Amino acid sequence: MAMNKNGSYTDKVAFVTGAASGIGRAAALAFARQGTSVAVADGSDGATRETVQ
């Protein structure tokens, strides 16, 4: 994913699979902290909801 001119991912969208745990969860949370819009997917519905919240 390309960064903006200011070196951030603000105004970008990231799609993260495996977002319920592990590296996928860490990536989704890191993108969100930077102001990125994040779409997540995982087979574990309950744990995915926890990541989103």
C-alpha positions as CSV (number, residue, x, y, z in Angstrom):
1,M,0.0,0.0,0.0
2,A,1.4,3.4,-0.9
3,M,1.7,6.1,1.7
4,N,0.4,9.6,1.2
5,K,2.8,12.4,0.5
6,N,3.0,13.1,4.2
7,G,4.1,9.6,5.0
8,S,0.9,8.2,6.4
9,Y,-2.0,6.0,5.4
10,T,-4.7,8.6,6.3
11,D,-7.4,8.7,3.6
12,K,-6.5,5.2,2.5
13,V,-8.4,1.9,2.9
14,A,-6.8,-1.3,4.1
15,F,-8.5,-4.8,3.7
16,V,-7.1,-7.1,6.4
17,T,-7.8,-10.9,6.4
18,G,-7.3,-12.9,9.6
19,A,-8.2,-9.9,11.6
20,A,-9.5,-11.8,14.6
21,S,-6.0,-12.7,16.0
22,G,-2.3,-12.6,15.6
23,I,-0.6,-10.7,12.8
24,G,-3.9,-9.9,11.1
25,R,-5.3,-8.3,14.3
26,A,-2.1,-6.4,14.9
27,A,-2.1,-5.1,11.3
28,A,-5.8,-4.0,11.5
29,L,-5.2,-2.1,14.8
30,A,-2.0,-0.5,13.5
31,F,-3.7,0.8,10.4
32,A,-6.7,2.1,12.4
33,R,-4.3,4.0,14.8
34,Q,-2.9,5.8,11.8
35,G,-6.3,6.9,10.6
36,T,-6.7,4.4,7.9
37,S,-10.2,3.1,7.1
38,V,-10.0,-0.7,7.7
39,A,-12.2,-3.5,6.3
40,V,-11.6,-6.8,8.1
41,A,-12.4,-10.4,7.4
42,D,-12.0,-13.6,9.4
43,G,-13.9,-16.9,10.0
44,S,-14.2,-16.2,13.7
45,D,-17.1,-13.7,14.0
46,G,-16.9,-13.0,17.7
47,A,-13.2,-12.4,17.8
48,T,-13.4,-10.2,14.7
49,R,-16.1,-8.1,16.4
50,E,-13.7,-7.5,19.3
51,T,-11.0,-6.3,16.9
52,V,-13.4,-3.9,15.3
53,Q,-14.5,-2.4,18.6
